[in-house]
Amino acid sequence: MRTLGRSGAPVTELGYGAGGIGNLYTPVRDDEAYDALDAAWDAGIRYFDTAPHYGIGLSERRVGAFLRTRTTTSYTLSTKVGRLLEPYDGGGDDLAHGFAVPATHRRVWDFSASGVRRSIEESLGRLGLDRIDIAYLHDPDDHAEQAFGEAYPELERMRAEGLVDAIGAGMNQAGMLTRFVRDTDVDVVLCAGRYTLLDQRALTALLPAAARRGVSVVIGGVFNSGLLADPRQGATFDYSLASPSAVSRALTWKALAERHGTTLRAAALAFPFGHPAVTSVLAGARSVAEVADTVRQFATPVPDAFWQEAREHHLLAADVPTPEREKPA
């Protein structure tokens, strides 16, 4: 168990990302979602991350239904603000946003102070819980002025009021997260896809700034939306079709892992912990089998020689920190 930034909120090194049980791409039954969460709990996972965006509220409802069966002080829960859910009666589905659910609501961007407070209140209603441990500003890429000028100060007030324990931002980029780390008093940032075996952009400024400021970094998207889980032609990289060059790089990583008696997925999950600012890695799972595989991969040793050869073959730059048990001289 580790703690987040200055808040002291405890998180497990492996966290549960609940986008998949919001019916990301394909339907998941309620009982399947509950069983997946239960399997994660049995495996020792105590950090659960969700958002209104995931299945237009479905993920929050399912996570809440599960966590209501557990003692409230025994887990850490994060959700996000920035998208309000407004009722919609136009019919159809939500697959345009990636979720296999009926389009009962539409998302409305809102990083105003009142929107942030309303978002937290509505999330608590969907969760059926009386507290949220961590609140992230969710994808404020195109809303920087309002996010910094209204949404962040409101989260700070809510933290002071004790309505949330920790605050931060979650994004698929490193640049604006670096600004949050440098210019605000966030406890944690969630960086998705920008600190992986294939993309280390977070190392340029975000991770060093977080280390200096005592801000925790949670890493999501360690498989870059699929390519590092199963590298092949037709795989996805950052939610789009992977280029031939990206597939080739991923296959090179896979071959290296196999030569060293480990797996590509194990290496992808282990890699972020080479940097001291990284506190937790989120991994999504929609079934008991997927949870078991993720936990098994997370526990699979990655030999020091694997990282050393990765440097020798220029898969990683010399200055990229890696989680060797014994650092090379």
Short mmCIF file of the C-alpha atoms (twelve columns), coordinates in Angstrom:
data_MODEL
# 
_entry.id   MODEL 
# 
loop_
_atom_site.group_PDB 
_atom_site.id 
_atom_site.type_symbol 
_atom_site.label_atom_id 
_atom_site.label_alt_id 
_atom_site.label_comp_id 
_atom_site.label_asym_id 
_atom_site.label_seq_id 
_atom_site.Cartn_x 
_atom_site.Cartn_y 
_atom_site.Cartn_z 
_atom_site.pdbx_PDB_model_num 
ATOM 1   C CA . MET A 1   0.000   0.000   0.000   1 
ATOM 2   C CA . ARG A 2   1.246   3.487   -0.895  1 
ATOM 3   C CA . THR A 3   -0.076  6.962   -0.139  1 
ATOM 4   C CA . LEU A 4   -1.085  9.754   -2.505  1 
ATOM 5   C CA . GLY A 5   0.864   12.981  -2.316  1 
ATOM 6   C CA . ARG A 6   0.220   15.118  0.721   1 
ATOM 7   C CA . SER A 7   -3.282  13.723  1.269   1 
ATOM 8   C CA . GLY A 8   -2.132  10.423  2.713   1 
ATOM 9   C CA . ALA A 9   -4.918  8.557   0.869   1 
ATOM 10  C CA . PRO A 10  -3.813  4.900   0.652   1 
ATOM 11  C CA . VAL A 11  -3.738  3.135   -2.714  1 
ATOM 12  C CA . THR A 12  -2.564  -0.274  -3.836  1 
ATOM 13  C CA . GLU A 13  0.165   -0.354  -6.470  1 
ATOM 14  C CA . LEU A 14  -2.277  -2.109  -8.790  1 
ATOM 15  C CA . GLY A 15  -5.584  -0.271  -9.087  1 
ATOM 16  C CA . TYR A 16  -8.817  -1.240  -10.802 1 
ATOM 17  C CA . GLY A 17  -9.858  0.918   -13.761 1 
ATOM 18  C CA . ALA A 18  -13.621 0.613   -14.121 1 
ATOM 19  C CA . GLY A 19  -14.070 1.840   -17.696 1 
ATOM 20  C CA . GLY A 20  -14.531 -1.697  -18.986 1 
ATOM 21  C CA . ILE A 21  -17.462 -2.447  -16.692 1 
ATOM 22  C CA . GLY A 22  -19.111 0.682   -18.065 1 
ATOM 23  C CA . ASN A 23  -19.596 -1.484  -21.180 1 
ATOM 24  C CA . LEU A 24  -16.592 -0.105  -23.019 1 
ATOM 25  C CA . TYR A 25  -17.003 -1.417  -26.586 1 
ATOM 26  C CA . THR A 26  -18.977 -4.513  -25.535 1 
ATOM 27  C CA . PRO A 27  -21.752 -5.267  -23.018 1 
ATOM 28  C CA . VAL A 28  -20.977 -6.646  -19.575 1 
ATOM 29  C CA . ARG A 29  -23.753 -8.022  -17.366 1 
ATOM 30  C CA . ASP A 30  -24.263 -6.680  -13.848 1 
ATOM 31  C CA . ASP A 31  -23.286 -10.013 -12.298 1 
ATOM 32  C CA . GLU A 32  -20.128 -10.215 -14.444 1 
ATOM 33  C CA . ALA A 33  -19.118 -6.715  -13.354 1 
ATOM 34  C CA . TYR A 34  -19.725 -7.516  -9.691  1 
ATOM 35  C CA . ASP A 35  -17.756 -10.758 -9.932  1 
ATOM 36  C CA . ALA A 36  -14.838 -8.943  -11.593 1 
ATOM 37  C CA . LEU A 37  -14.769 -6.362  -8.805  1 
ATOM 38  C CA . ASP A 38  -15.027 -9.120  -6.207  1 
ATOM 39  C CA . ALA A 39  -12.112 -10.968 -7.795  1 
ATOM 40  C CA . ALA A 40  -10.045 -7.773  -7.745  1 
ATOM 41  C CA . TRP A 41  -10.852 -7.331  -4.055  1 
ATOM 42  C CA . ASP A 42  -9.908  -10.931 -3.273  1 
ATOM 43  C CA . ALA A 43  -6.593  -10.322 -5.051  1 
ATOM 44  C CA . GLY A 44  -5.838  -7.437  -2.697  1 
ATOM 45  C CA . ILE A 45  -6.763  -4.486  -4.930  1 
ATOM 46  C CA . ARG A 46  -8.147  -1.618  -2.865  1 
ATOM 47  C CA . TYR A 47  -8.014  1.319   -5.260  1 
ATOM 48  C CA . PHE A 48  -10.951 1.687   -7.661  1 
ATOM 49  C CA . ASP A 49  -11.247 4.387   -10.332 1 
ATOM 50  C CA . THR A 50  -14.421 5.304   -12.201 1 
ATOM 51  C CA . ALA A 51  -16.061 8.312   -13.911 1 
ATOM 52  C CA . PRO A 52  -19.483 9.551   -15.054 1 
ATOM 53  C CA . HIS A 53  -18.203 9.297   -18.642 1 
ATOM 54  C CA . TYR A 54  -17.818 5.515   -18.429 1 
ATOM 55  C CA . GLY A 55  -21.069 4.124   -19.751 1 
ATOM 56  C CA . ILE A 56  -22.875 7.413   -18.959 1 
ATOM 57  C CA . GLY A 57  -23.035 6.516   -15.287 1 
ATOM 58  C CA . LEU A 58  -23.135 2.723   -15.522 1 
ATOM 59  C CA . SER A 59  -19.596 2.243   -14.227 1 
ATOM 60  C CA . GLU A 60  -20.246 4.416   -11.179 1 
ATOM 61  C CA . ARG A 61  -23.462 2.543   -10.380 1 
ATOM 62  C CA . ARG A 62  -21.720 -0.816  -10.604 1 
ATOM 63  C CA . VAL A 63  -18.681 0.243   -8.590  1 
ATOM 64  C CA . GLY A 64  -20.942 1.751   -5.951  1 
ATOM 65  C CA . ALA A 65  -23.105 -1.373  -5.726  1 
ATOM 66  C CA . PHE A 66  -19.986 -3.404  -5.041  1 
ATOM 67  C CA . LEU A 67  -18.284 -1.025  -2.613  1 
ATOM 68  C CA . ARG A 68  -21.453 -0.689  -0.540  1 
ATOM 69  C CA . THR A 69  -20.805 -4.291  0.495   1 
ATOM 70  C CA . ARG A 70  -17.423 -3.318  1.934   1 
ATOM 71  C CA . THR A 71  -16.345 -1.200  4.897   1 
ATOM 72  C CA . THR A 72  -15.979 2.395   3.736   1 
ATOM 73  C CA . THR A 73  -12.525 2.818   5.277   1 
ATOM 74  C CA . SER A 74  -11.124 -0.299  3.588   1 
ATOM 75  C CA . TYR A 75  -10.772 1.075   0.038   1 
ATOM 76  C CA . THR A 76  -9.916  4.209   -1.905  1 
ATOM 77  C CA . LEU A 77  -12.298 5.434   -4.614  1 
ATOM 78  C CA . SER A 78  -11.714 8.018   -7.305  1 
ATOM 79  C CA . THR A 79  -14.135 9.520   -9.781  1 
ATOM 80  C CA . LYS A 80  -14.022 12.515  -12.073 1 
ATOM 81  C CA . VAL A 81  -15.656 15.842  -12.865 1 
ATOM 82  C CA . GLY A 82  -16.049 17.867  -16.044 1 
ATOM 83  C CA . ARG A 83  -18.825 16.024  -17.847 1 
ATOM 84  C CA . LEU A 84  -22.358 16.376  -16.505 1 
ATOM 85  C CA . LEU A 85  -24.961 13.834  -17.569 1 
ATOM 86  C CA . GLU A 86  -28.198 15.342  -18.886 1 
ATOM 87  C CA . PRO A 87  -31.268 13.146  -19.589 1 
ATOM 88  C CA . TYR A 88  -31.793 12.394  -23.279 1 
ATOM 89  C CA . ASP A 89  -34.822 10.740  -24.867 1 
ATOM 90  C CA . GLY A 90  -33.646 10.621  -28.467 1 
ATOM 91  C CA . GLY A 91  -32.993 6.874   -28.365 1 
ATOM 92  C CA . GLY A 92  -30.092 5.014   -29.903 1 
ATOM 93  C CA . ASP A 93  -26.884 3.878   -28.217 1 
ATOM 94  C CA . ASP A 94  -23.671 5.419   -26.938 1 
ATOM 95  C CA . LEU A 95  -21.250 3.540   -29.190 1 
ATOM 96  C CA . ALA A 96  -20.135 6.781   -30.792 1 
ATOM 97  C CA . HIS A 97  -18.455 7.457   -27.426 1 
ATOM 98  C CA . GLY A 98  -17.259 3.859   -27.159 1 
ATOM 99  C CA . PHE A 99  -19.833 2.451   -24.730 1 
ATOM 100 C CA . ALA A 100 -22.385 -0.253  -25.472 1 
ATOM 101 C CA . VAL A 101 -25.224 1.285   -23.468 1 
ATOM 102 C CA . PRO A 102 -28.531 2.948   -24.394 1 
ATOM 103 C CA . ALA A 103 -28.162 6.691   -24.953 1 
ATOM 104 C CA . THR A 104 -30.290 7.667   -21.961 1 
ATOM 105 C CA . HIS A 105 -28.131 10.708  -21.237 1 
ATOM 106 C CA . ARG A 106 -25.853 13.078  -23.069 1 
ATOM 107 C CA . ARG A 107 -22.585 14.456  -21.781 1 
ATOM 108 C CA . VAL A 108 -22.263 18.198  -21.247 1 
ATOM 109 C CA . TRP A 109 -18.827 19.683  -20.635 1 
ATOM 110 C CA . ASP A 110 -18.872 21.826  -17.493 1 
ATOM 111 C CA . PHE A 111 -15.799 22.943  -15.587 1 
ATOM 112 C CA . SER A 112 -17.601 25.729  -13.737 1 
ATOM 113 C CA . ALA A 113 -17.511 25.795  -9.949  1 
ATOM 114 C CA . SER A 114 -21.209 24.933  -9.743  1 
ATOM 115 C CA . GLY A 115 -20.750 22.197  -12.341 1 
ATOM 116 C CA . VAL A 116 -17.977 20.590  -10.318 1 
ATOM 117 C CA . ARG A 117 -20.025 20.572  -7.142  1 
ATOM 118 C CA . ARG A 118 -23.078 19.254  -8.973  1 
ATOM 119 C CA . SER A 119 -20.956 16.537  -10.603 1 
ATOM 120 C CA . ILE A 120 -19.694 15.282  -7.245  1 
ATOM 121 C CA . GLU A 121 -23.193 15.308  -5.772  1 
ATOM 122 C CA . GLU A 122 -24.598 13.360  -8.725  1 
ATOM 123 C CA . SER A 123 -21.718 10.882  -8.630  1 
ATOM 124 C CA . LEU A 124 -22.427 10.236  -4.951  1 
ATOM 125 C CA . GLY A 125 -26.032 9.571   -5.908  1 
ATOM 126 C CA . ARG A 126 -25.098 7.058   -8.605  1 
ATOM 127 C CA . LEU A 127 -22.512 5.412   -6.356  1 
ATOM 128 C CA . GLY A 128 -24.881 5.276   -3.403  1 
ATOM 129 C CA . LEU A 129 -21.981 6.267   -1.149  1 
ATOM 130 C CA . ASP A 130 -21.394 9.165   1.209   1 
ATOM 131 C CA . ARG A 131 -17.825 9.944   0.252   1 
ATOM 132 C CA . ILE A 132 -15.356 10.059  -2.626  1 
ATOM 133 C CA . ASP A 133 -11.691 9.863   -1.772  1 
ATOM 134 C CA . ILE A 134 -10.148 11.373  -4.925  1 
ATOM 135 C CA . ALA A 135 -11.736 13.753  -7.437  1 
ATOM 136 C CA . TYR A 136 -10.002 14.258  -10.776 1 
ATOM 137 C CA . LEU A 137 -10.706 16.931  -13.375 1 
ATOM 138 C CA . HIS A 138 -11.431 14.726  -16.389 1 
ATOM 139 C CA . ASP A 139 -9.897  15.633  -19.777 1 
ATOM 140 C CA . PRO A 140 -9.910  19.431  -19.471 1 
ATOM 141 C CA . ASP A 141 -7.772  19.681  -22.660 1 
ATOM 142 C CA . ASP A 142 -10.044 22.180  -24.424 1 
ATOM 143 C CA . HIS A 143 -11.241 23.914  -21.255 1 
ATOM 144 C CA . ALA A 144 -8.015  25.103  -19.659 1 
ATOM 145 C CA . GLU A 145 -9.192  28.587  -18.680 1 
ATOM 146 C CA . GLN A 146 -12.295 27.354  -16.883 1 
ATOM 147 C CA . ALA A 147 -10.520 24.312  -15.433 1 
ATOM 148 C CA . PHE A 148 -7.792  26.394  -13.791 1 
ATOM 149 C CA . GLY A 149 -9.952  29.405  -13.014 1 
ATOM 150 C CA . GLU A 150 -13.124 27.742  -11.689 1 
ATOM 151 C CA . ALA A 151 -13.016 23.940  -11.480 1 
ATOM 152 C CA . TYR A 152 -9.712  23.547  -9.680  1 
ATOM 153 C CA . PRO A 153 -10.446 26.216  -7.028  1 
ATOM 154 C CA . GLU A 154 -13.794 24.550  -6.352  1 
ATOM 155 C CA . LEU A 155 -12.116 21.182  -5.859  1 
ATOM 156 C CA . GLU A 156 -9.709  22.876  -3.473  1 
ATOM 157 C CA . ARG A 157 -12.655 24.253  -1.490  1 
ATOM 158 C CA . MET A 158 -14.304 20.835  -1.410  1 
ATOM 159 C CA . ARG A 159 -11.086 19.305  -0.124  1 
ATOM 160 C CA . ALA A 160 -10.929 21.933  2.617   1 
ATOM 161 C CA . GLU A 161 -14.545 21.142  3.503   1 
ATOM 162 C CA . GLY A 162 -13.705 17.445  3.798   1 
ATOM 163 C CA . LEU A 163 -15.994 16.406  0.935   1 
ATOM 164 C CA . VAL A 164 -13.043 14.755  -0.821  1 
ATOM 165 C CA . ASP A 165 -9.662  13.760  0.554   1 
ATOM 166 C CA . ALA A 166 -7.500  14.352  -2.517  1 
ATOM 167 C CA . ILE A 167 -7.798  16.291  -5.771  1 
ATOM 168 C CA . GLY A 168 -6.093  16.201  -9.134  1 
ATOM 169 C CA . ALA A 169 -6.534  15.887  -12.879 1 
ATOM 170 C CA . GLY A 170 -6.689  12.932  -15.250 1 
ATOM 171 C CA . MET A 171 -5.705  13.268  -18.898 1 
ATOM 172 C CA . ASN A 172 -4.225  11.518  -21.924 1 
ATOM 173 C CA . GLN A 173 -1.483  14.137  -22.192 1 
ATOM 174 C CA . ALA A 174 1.438   15.212  -20.040 1 
ATOM 175 C CA . GLY A 175 1.707   18.923  -20.862 1 
ATOM 176 C CA . MET A 176 -1.334  20.274  -19.029 1 
ATOM 177 C CA . LEU A 177 -0.826  17.808  -16.181 1 
ATOM 178 C CA . THR A 178 2.615   19.348  -15.703 1 
ATOM 179 C CA . ARG A 179 0.964   22.748  -15.368 1 
ATOM 180 C CA . PHE A 180 -1.384  21.376  -12.707 1 
ATOM 181 C CA . VAL A 181 1.594   19.981  -10.805 1 
ATOM 182 C CA . ARG A 182 3.599   23.206  -11.037 1 
ATOM 183 C CA . ASP A 183 0.868   25.816  -10.614 1 
ATOM 184 C CA . THR A 184 -1.682  24.284  -8.235  1 
ATOM 185 C CA . ASP A 185 -1.810  22.299  -5.017  1 
ATOM 186 C CA . VAL A 186 -3.039  18.996  -6.466  1 
ATOM 187 C CA . ASP A 187 -2.328  15.802  -4.568  1 
ATOM 188 C CA . VAL A 188 -2.220  13.497  -7.571  1 
ATOM 189 C CA . VAL A 189 -2.454  13.380  -11.352 1 
ATOM 190 C CA . LEU A 190 -3.628  10.489  -13.497 1 
ATOM 191 C CA . CYS A 191 -1.602  10.244  -16.703 1 
ATOM 192 C CA . ALA A 192 -2.976  7.809   -19.288 1 
ATOM 193 C CA . GLY A 193 -0.875  6.415   -22.099 1 
ATOM 194 C CA . ARG A 194 2.037   8.827   -21.777 1 
ATOM 195 C CA . TYR A 195 4.346   6.715   -19.666 1 
ATOM 196 C CA . THR A 196 4.554   3.298   -21.264 1 
ATOM 197 C CA . LEU A 197 7.098   1.090   -22.994 1 
ATOM 198 C CA . LEU A 198 6.171   2.840   -26.246 1 
ATOM 199 C CA . ASP A 199 5.662   6.435   -25.074 1 
ATOM 200 C CA . GLN A 200 7.629   8.193   -22.347 1 
ATOM 201 C CA . ARG A 201 6.532   11.789  -22.918 1 
ATOM 202 C CA . ALA A 202 5.653   12.135  -19.228 1 
ATOM 203 C CA . LEU A 203 9.327   11.811  -18.381 1 
ATOM 204 C CA . THR A 204 10.264  15.109  -20.034 1 
ATOM 205 C CA . ALA A 205 8.620   17.416  -17.483 1 
ATOM 206 C CA . LEU A 206 5.657   15.851  -15.672 1 
ATOM 207 C CA . LEU A 207 7.373   13.166  -13.644 1 
ATOM 208 C CA . PRO A 208 10.362  15.306  -12.577 1 
ATOM 209 C CA . ALA A 209 7.994   18.117  -11.542 1 
ATOM 210 C CA . ALA A 210 5.803   15.695  -9.592  1 
ATOM 211 C CA . ALA A 211 8.831   14.285  -7.791  1 
ATOM 212 C CA . ARG A 212 10.014  17.777  -6.828  1 
ATOM 213 C CA . ARG A 213 6.576   18.872  -5.617  1 
ATOM 214 C CA . GLY A 214 5.631   15.687  -3.783  1 
ATOM 215 C CA . VAL A 215 2.695   15.029  -6.109  1 
ATOM 216 C CA . SER A 216 1.770   11.414  -6.779  1 
ATOM 217 C CA . VAL A 217 1.319   10.124  -10.314 1 
ATOM 218 C CA . VAL A 218 -1.117  7.346   -11.176 1 
ATOM 219 C CA . ILE A 219 -0.444  5.761   -14.556 1 
ATOM 220 C CA . GLY A 220 -3.262  4.516   -16.756 1 
ATOM 221 C CA . GLY A 221 -3.212  3.058   -20.241 1 
ATOM 222 C CA . VAL A 222 -0.009  1.054   -19.761 1 
ATOM 223 C CA . PHE A 223 -0.992  -1.133  -22.721 1 
ATOM 224 C CA . ASN A 224 -1.669  1.931   -24.934 1 
ATOM 225 C CA . SER A 225 -5.266  0.721   -25.464 1 
ATOM 226 C CA . GLY A 226 -4.264  -2.779  -26.545 1 
ATOM 227 C CA . LEU A 227 -1.070  -2.888  -28.563 1 
ATOM 228 C CA . LEU A 228 1.158   -3.761  -25.598 1 
ATOM 229 C CA . ALA A 229 -1.286  -6.403  -24.414 1 
ATOM 230 C CA . ASP A 230 -1.449  -8.241  -27.742 1 
ATOM 231 C CA . PRO A 231 0.863   -6.827  -30.419 1 
ATOM 232 C CA . ARG A 232 -0.334  -7.731  -33.907 1 
ATOM 233 C CA . GLN A 233 -1.537  -6.155  -37.121 1 
ATOM 234 C CA . GLY A 234 -4.986  -4.705  -36.473 1 
ATOM 235 C CA . ALA A 235 -4.293  -3.912  -32.812 1 
ATOM 236 C CA . THR A 236 -5.152  -0.505  -31.408 1 
ATOM 237 C CA . PHE A 237 -2.697  2.105   -30.189 1 
ATOM 238 C CA . ASP A 238 -4.193  5.046   -28.309 1 
ATOM 239 C CA . TYR A 239 -7.676  3.986   -29.464 1 
ATOM 240 C CA . SER A 240 -6.788  4.036   -33.176 1 
ATOM 241 C CA . LEU A 241 -5.411  1.434   -35.546 1 
ATOM 242 C CA . ALA A 242 -1.752  0.885   -34.707 1 
ATOM 243 C CA . SER A 243 0.732   1.837   -37.405 1 
ATOM 244 C CA . PRO A 244 3.042   -0.862  -38.831 1 
ATOM 245 C CA . SER A 245 6.013   0.795   -37.104 1 
ATOM 246 C CA . ALA A 246 4.242   0.772   -33.727 1 
ATOM 247 C CA . VAL A 247 3.323   -2.896  -34.184 1 
ATOM 248 C CA . SER A 248 6.937   -3.685  -35.067 1 
ATOM 249 C CA . ARG A 249 8.230   -1.960  -31.917 1 
ATOM 250 C CA . ALA A 250 5.709   -3.790  -29.746 1 
ATOM 251 C CA . LEU A 251 6.654   -7.141  -31.287 1 
ATOM 252 C CA . THR A 252 10.313  -6.378  -30.577 1 
ATOM 253 C CA . TRP A 253 9.426   -5.759  -26.932 1 
ATOM 254 C CA . LYS A 254 7.454   -9.014  -26.851 1 
ATOM 255 C CA . ALA A 255 10.347  -11.019 -28.246 1 
ATOM 256 C CA . LEU A 256 12.693  -9.445  -25.693 1 
ATOM 257 C CA . ALA A 257 10.360  -10.373 -22.860 1 
ATOM 258 C CA . GLU A 258 10.106  -13.966 -24.043 1 
ATOM 259 C CA . ARG A 259 13.889  -14.257 -24.273 1 
ATOM 260 C CA . HIS A 260 14.078  -13.288 -20.614 1 
ATOM 261 C CA . GLY A 261 11.359  -15.661 -19.459 1 
ATOM 262 C CA . THR A 262 8.744   -13.015 -18.748 1 
ATOM 263 C CA . THR A 263 5.845   -11.471 -20.677 1 
ATOM 264 C CA . LEU A 264 5.240   -8.194  -22.431 1 
ATOM 265 C CA . ARG A 265 2.214   -7.481  -20.252 1 
ATOM 266 C CA . ALA A 266 4.247   -8.039  -17.083 1 
ATOM 267 C CA . ALA A 267 6.903   -5.624  -18.333 1 
ATOM 268 C CA . ALA A 268 4.303   -3.019  -19.328 1 
ATOM 269 C CA . LEU A 269 2.737   -3.137  -15.864 1 
ATOM 270 C CA . ALA A 270 6.107   -3.005  -14.093 1 
ATOM 271 C CA . PHE A 271 7.740   -0.280  -16.184 1 
ATOM 272 C CA . PRO A 272 6.132   2.845   -14.610 1 
ATOM 273 C CA . PHE A 273 7.417   1.961   -11.141 1 
ATOM 274 C CA . GLY A 274 10.948  2.739   -12.226 1 
ATOM 275 C CA . HIS A 275 10.136  6.385   -11.514 1 
ATOM 276 C CA . PRO A 276 9.748   7.383   -7.843  1 
ATOM 277 C CA . ALA A 277 6.819   9.729   -8.529  1 
ATOM 278 C CA . VAL A 278 4.625   6.833   -9.702  1 
ATOM 279 C CA . THR A 279 2.373   5.543   -6.956  1 
ATOM 280 C CA . SER A 280 -0.094  3.248   -8.696  1 
ATOM 281 C CA . VAL A 281 -0.968  1.739   -12.064 1 
ATOM 282 C CA . LEU A 282 -4.570  1.320   -13.175 1 
ATOM 283 C CA . ALA A 283 -5.594  -1.706  -15.197 1 
ATOM 284 C CA . GLY A 284 -9.075  -2.362  -16.525 1 
ATOM 285 C CA . ALA A 285 -10.783 -5.755  -16.387 1 
ATOM 286 C CA . ARG A 286 -14.329 -6.742  -17.268 1 
ATOM 287 C CA . SER A 287 -14.346 -10.365 -16.075 1 
ATOM 288 C CA . VAL A 288 -12.951 -12.647 -13.396 1 
ATOM 289 C CA . ALA A 289 -10.610 -14.170 -15.987 1 
ATOM 290 C CA . GLU A 290 -9.244  -10.757 -16.988 1 
ATOM 291 C CA . VAL A 291 -8.702  -9.801  -13.352 1 
ATOM 292 C CA . ALA A 292 -6.860  -13.068 -12.696 1 
ATOM 293 C CA . ASP A 293 -4.651  -12.551 -15.737 1 
ATOM 294 C CA . THR A 294 -3.830  -8.951  -14.787 1 
ATOM 295 C CA . VAL A 295 -2.963  -9.898  -11.220 1 
ATOM 296 C CA . ARG A 296 -0.828  -12.785 -12.450 1 
ATOM 297 C CA . GLN A 297 1.013   -10.553 -14.912 1 
ATOM 298 C CA . PHE A 298 1.557   -7.897  -12.243 1 
ATOM 299 C CA . ALA A 299 3.175   -10.520 -10.007 1 
ATOM 300 C CA . THR A 300 5.349   -11.974 -12.793 1 
ATOM 301 C CA . PRO A 301 9.017   -11.071 -12.243 1 
ATOM 302 C CA . VAL A 302 10.765  -8.984  -14.893 1 
ATOM 303 C CA . PRO A 303 14.519  -9.714  -14.726 1 
ATOM 304 C CA . ASP A 304 16.994  -6.881  -14.444 1 
ATOM 305 C CA . ALA A 305 18.684  -8.206  -17.582 1 
ATOM 306 C CA . PHE A 306 15.499  -7.465  -19.547 1 
ATOM 307 C CA . TRP A 307 15.773  -3.747  -18.814 1 
ATOM 308 C CA . GLN A 308 19.498  -3.727  -19.431 1 
ATOM 309 C CA . GLU A 309 19.074  -5.326  -22.854 1 
ATOM 310 C CA . ALA A 310 16.255  -2.903  -23.664 1 
ATOM 311 C CA . ARG A 311 18.731  -0.062  -23.206 1 
ATOM 312 C CA . GLU A 312 21.429  -1.831  -25.177 1 
ATOM 313 C CA . HIS A 313 19.019  -2.272  -28.098 1 
ATOM 314 C CA . HIS A 314 17.848  1.352   -27.805 1 
ATOM 315 C CA . LEU A 315 14.266  0.387   -27.005 1 
ATOM 316 C CA . LEU A 316 14.642  2.759   -24.066 1 
ATOM 317 C CA . ALA A 317 16.866  5.801   -23.828 1 
ATOM 318 C CA . ALA A 318 19.690  5.649   -21.325 1 
ATOM 319 C CA . ASP A 319 18.024  8.199   -19.021 1 
ATOM 320 C CA . VAL A 320 14.697  6.344   -18.718 1 
ATOM 321 C CA . PRO A 321 14.472  4.899   -15.188 1 
ATOM 322 C CA . THR A 322 13.508  1.246   -14.939 1 
ATOM 323 C CA . PRO A 323 12.501  -0.924  -11.982 1 
ATOM 324 C CA . GLU A 324 15.623  -3.069  -11.654 1 
ATOM 325 C CA . ARG A 325 16.142  -4.567  -8.253  1 
ATOM 326 C CA . GLU A 326 19.830  -3.715  -8.699  1 
ATOM 327 C CA . LYS A 327 20.505  -0.640  -10.785 1 
ATOM 328 C CA . PRO A 328 23.237  -0.995  -13.402 1 
ATOM 329 C CA . ALA A 329 26.521  0.742   -12.608 1 
# 
